[in-house]
Amino acid sequence: MYGADQSPGRNAALLDPAKDAARVRALYTHPAFVRRGVGRLILSLCENAAMTEGFARVELAANMAGEPLYRACGYHPAEKFFDDRGGAPVPILMMSKTL
């Protein structure tokens, strides 16, 4: 759900809007531009693109810094886990939204 195209376990198969949720893989805002609506704008553009392609739901993996934005934009928590591939465990919250 996140990371670069080269990340281990990445599946390049196309998603089926009839049964799969669209995925927002990564959304970061430069620190100089936080709290100015940039993240919300990018997220809305992602959601609009997903709807245009026929998706009814969107999923994403939120870090703790992004969670408040996603909740404010209507995303709901699904599952919390810790990613320890980089050494120190990082809390990740899977979230989804019906479009």
N, C-alpha and C positions, 0 to 999 in steps of 0.2 A: 504493500500500500504506500510505501514511501521509499525514497532513495533514488539513486541514479539508474539508468537503463542497464548498467553493468552489475548492479547489485545481485548477489547470489539469490537464486530462487525466482528471479524475475520471469514471468510468463508473458510472452509477446503476443499471445492469442487475443484477437479482437473480442470485445464484450458484446453481448446480445442484449439490446435494450428491452426485449420482451421478457427476459428473465434475470438479467444482471443489473446491478446498480452502477451508475457512472462513478468514476473514482477521481478525486482530487488528490494527486500524488504528493505535491509539495507546494506550499505557499509561504513565502517569507517576505517580510517587508524590511527594507534597510532601516537601521535604528534611527537615522535622521528623519524618517518619514512616518514613524509609528504614530497612532492616534490622530491621523489626518484623513481617514477614509480610504486609504489605498488598499488595504487588505479586504475590506468590505466590497470595494469595487471589483477587485480581481475575482473574489468569490462569486459575486453576482454574475460576472461574465462567464465563469465556469458553469454555473447553474443554467444560465440561458443557453449556452452551447449544448449542454446535456439535454435540455428540453427539446431543442431544435432537432437533435438526433433521435428523439423518441424515448429517452430515459425517464422513468417515473420516480427514481430515487438516486441520491448521491451518498457516497461513503467517503470518509477520510480518516486518517490517523493523526490525531492532534497531540502536539506536545503541550506541556502545562502552560506555556506562555500563550499559545493560540486558543486554548479551550474557551476562555471568556468570549472571544470574538465569535467562535462557532456557535456557542450557546445563544448569544445575542442574535445570531442570524437564523435561529430555528433548528439547529442540530441537536440531536439527543444522544446521550452516551449509550454505548452498547457493551463494550468490554474493555477492561484495563489490563495492561500487561507491561512488562519491563523488557526493554531491548538492551541486552548486555553484549552485543557483538563488538562494541567499541571498547570494552573493558569495564567501564563504570555503568551500572544499570540506569537506563533512562526511562522514566514512566511515559507510556503512550496510552492514549484513550481513543479507542475506535468510536466514531460518531457517525450518525446518518441523518438524512433529512428526506422527507417525501416532497417531491416538487409539485 
